[in-house]
Amino acid sequence: MDKLLVEVFFPAAGKRYEVQIPQDLRLYEIGRILAKLFEGEEPGSYREGDAALCDRGGAIYNASCTPRALGWQNGEQLLFY
């Protein structure tokens, strides 16, 4: 499975992380994984189903798309709300 290295900013924790994500996993699945991973950073802030991946301007990506379908590349900068 091909993976991308992306930068994800978590506003609730005020932190940025570099994470590898699969190119062919749907964003809602990636969001669930990230929510579980970072629940420890800010308990209650990233509940499953409430989180969304956004571009740097805050526009929410379609959760049914994959990073490959969106044309994401290594170094992509994302927000996780």
C-alpha positions as CSV (number, residue, x, y, z in Angstrom):
1,M,0.0,0.0,0.0
2,D,1.4,3.4,-1.0
3,K,1.7,6.0,1.7
4,L,2.1,9.7,1.9
5,L,3.9,11.7,4.5
6,V,1.7,14.7,5.4
7,E,1.7,17.4,8.1
8,V,-1.4,17.5,10.2
9,F,-2.3,20.5,12.5
10,F,-4.5,19.7,15.5
11,P,-5.9,23.0,16.7
12,A,-7.3,21.6,19.9
13,A,-3.8,20.6,21.0
14,G,-2.0,23.4,19.2
15,K,0.4,20.9,17.7
16,R,1.6,19.8,14.3
17,Y,2.6,16.2,13.5
18,E,4.0,14.5,10.5
19,V,2.1,11.2,9.8
20,Q,2.1,8.6,7.1
21,I,-1.3,7.9,5.6
22,P,-2.4,5.3,3.0
23,Q,-3.2,6.8,-0.4
24,D,-6.1,4.5,-1.0
25,L,-7.9,4.7,2.3
26,R,-11.0,6.9,2.4
27,L,-10.7,10.1,4.4
28,Y,-13.4,9.1,6.9
29,E,-11.3,6.0,7.7
30,I,-8.1,8.1,8.1
31,G,-10.1,10.5,10.3
32,R,-11.2,7.7,12.6
33,I,-7.6,6.4,12.9
34,L,-6.3,9.9,13.7
35,A,-9.1,10.6,16.2
36,K,-8.1,7.4,18.1
37,L,-4.4,8.2,18.0
38,F,-4.8,11.8,19.2
39,E,-7.6,11.3,21.7
40,G,-4.9,11.3,24.3
41,E,-3.7,14.8,23.4
42,E,-7.0,16.4,24.2
43,P,-9.5,14.0,25.7
44,G,-13.0,14.4,24.3
45,S,-11.8,16.7,21.4
46,Y,-11.6,14.1,18.7
47,R,-14.6,11.8,19.0
48,E,-15.2,9.3,16.3
49,G,-17.5,10.7,13.6
50,D,-17.0,14.3,14.7
51,A,-13.6,14.9,13.2
52,A,-12.9,16.2,9.7
53,L,-9.8,16.7,7.5
54,C,-9.6,20.1,6.0
55,D,-7.2,22.1,3.8
56,R,-5.1,24.9,5.2
57,G,-8.0,27.4,4.6
58,G,-10.4,25.3,6.6
59,A,-12.4,23.8,3.7
60,I,-13.5,20.3,4.6
61,Y,-12.5,17.5,2.2
62,N,-15.1,15.0,1.1
63,A,-14.8,12.1,3.5
64,S,-15.6,9.6,0.8
65,C,-12.5,10.5,-1.2
66,T,-9.1,9.0,-1.0
67,P,-5.8,11.1,-0.9
68,R,-4.9,9.6,-4.3
69,A,-8.3,10.8,-5.8
70,L,-7.7,14.3,-4.4
71,G,-4.2,14.4,-5.8
72,W,-2.4,14.8,-2.5
73,Q,1.4,14.5,-2.5
74,N,4.1,14.2,0.2
75,G,4.2,17.3,2.3
76,E,0.5,18.1,2.1
77,Q,-0.6,20.3,4.9
78,L,-3.9,19.5,6.6
79,L,-6.1,20.6,9.5
80,F,-7.8,18.1,11.7
81,Y,-11.0,19.4,13.4
